[in-house]
Amino acid sequence: MIDHNGTVKLLDFGSAKVAGIAEISREHPAQHILGSTQYTAPEYFLGEPGDRRSDLFSLGVITYQMLCGRQPYGTDVAKATTRAAQRQLRYRPVHRDQQPIPAWIDGTLRKALHPNPEKRYDTLSEFIYDLRHTNPAFENRQAAPLLERNPLLFWKGLSLLLFLIILFLISTR
């Protein structure tokens, strides 16, 4: 919502929580995820409590979506209910869609949207600073290795290479 001064306010009535209700509930905590699942941090789907980094993840999703019109993981975050499944989540770079977005902005979003909260920004001020200033660590970042970008293609290629080596060894006997 935008108030009369032009200030943007983020609202999500799905995140309303009544004190005491969560404590008396006997159901699994992941069944009571507050807010829209597309913007919810992955740790909530494991039944873990959130913290400031969880809020930064949600803010990162909103920022990402404002820049490119889609979400970084789509609906895959809500489906990743184990640590192993969360490690399989693949961040889709903002600039992959031919958006004129600098690599350092994409690096900032990648860090804010990391599935592991330990690898995200610790404070909002760090995130905001990196959004406003070029972070050299993100600016000259090389493309992710093929294993990260497309694991299936990597393993297919490796399998083909091993197959060719085996054929070569068999033919030289």
N, C-alpha and C positions, 0 to 999 in steps of 0.2 A: 504494500500500500504506500501511497505517497501522501504526506500530510500537507497542510496549507502552506508550509514553508518550503515545500519541494524536497523534504527529507524522505528518503526511502526507508520504510520499516518492513522488516521481514516478519511474517506471521505464519504460524502453522498451528491451527487449533487441534491438530492431532497430537501435538506435543504437550497439551495441557495435562497436568498431573495433580491429583488430589493427595495431599499428605496423608499417610497412613494406609491408603488403599493398597499400595504395592506391598506393604509389609504383611497384610493379612491374606494376600493372594497365595494360593498353593500351586498355581500353575508355573510352568517353566518361564523364567524371565524373558527369554527370546520370543515368547508368545505375546508379550506386552510391549513390543517395540513402539516407542512414541515417535510420532511424526511420519512423514512420507518415506517409504522404504528406499526410494531412489536416492534420497539424500542422507540416509542413515549410515553411520560409520560401521565398518565390517565387524568390529568387536562386539557390537550389540547382538549380532546374529549368532555369536558364540555364547550368549548369555552373560557376558562380562559387563561390568559397570562402565559407563563412559566417563570421560573427563574433558578437560579443555581441548585436548587434541581431537576428540570425537566431534566437538563443535567446529573445530577448524576443518575437519574433513568435510562436514556439511557445507561450510562456507566455500571450501574449495570446489565442491561439485557445482554450487550456484555460480561461482566465478567462471568455471570451465564452460558451463552451459551458456552463460551470457556471451562468451567469446566465440563459440562455434556452433551453438544451437543443438548440441547433443550432450549426452552424459558420458563420462570417461569409461565407465564399465557397463553401461546399459543396465539391464536387470540382473546381471551376473552377481552383483554384490549380495543381493537378497538370497540368492541360491547357494552362496558359499557359506555353509553352516559348520564347516570344520576348518582347522588351520591349513590342512593340506589343500583344500579347495580354495582358500584365500590366497595361498601361494601361487595358485594357477591363474589368478586374475591378472590380466594384461592391460596396462594403461595404454590408451590410444592417444598418441601425441596430438595436440591441437593443430599444429602446423601440417599434419598429414593431409588435411583436406584443402590444401592450397590456401589456407588462411594467411594473411600477412601478419603473423604473430611471431615476434622474436623468439629465438630458442631459449633465452634466459627466462622469459615468461612461462614457456612450456616447462622448463626445469623447475620453476617455482611451483607450478601446479602439480607436477609429478611428485614433488616432495610432500606437498600438502595432502595429496590424495593417495599416499602410499597405504596399502592394506594393513601394514603393521604400524600401530600407533607409535612405537618406539622410534620409527624412522621418519615420522612427520615433524613438522615445526612444533616447538615446545610452547611458544607463545604467539599470540596474535600479532604483536609488534614485529616479530621476525618475519612473519608471512607478509604483512603489509610493506615492510621495508624492502623485501625482495621483489614485491610487485612494482614498487615505485623506482627501484634502482637496479641497474645492471649488476647481476651477480656473476663475476668472472668464472666461478665454478660451473655455472650453467651455460654461459655464453659459448664456450668453445667445446661443448660436449659433443663427442662423436656419436654416430648412430649406435643404437643398442646392438649387441651381437645378435646374429641370426637365431641363436637358441632362445633369446628373449623375445624377439620380434615374431618369429614363426617357428615354434618348436616342432611342429609336424613336418615342415619342410626340412628342417635340420636333420631330423631322424631319418627321413626318407633319403636324403642325400648321403648320410653316413652309411645307411644300409646298402645303397647302390654302390658306394665306394668299396665296402667290404665284400659285396658280391663279386665285383670286378676283380678284386685281389684274389679271391678264392678261385675264380675262373682262370686267372693267370697262373696261379700255383698248380692247378690241376693240369693245365695244358703244357706246362714245362716238365712234367714227369717223364 
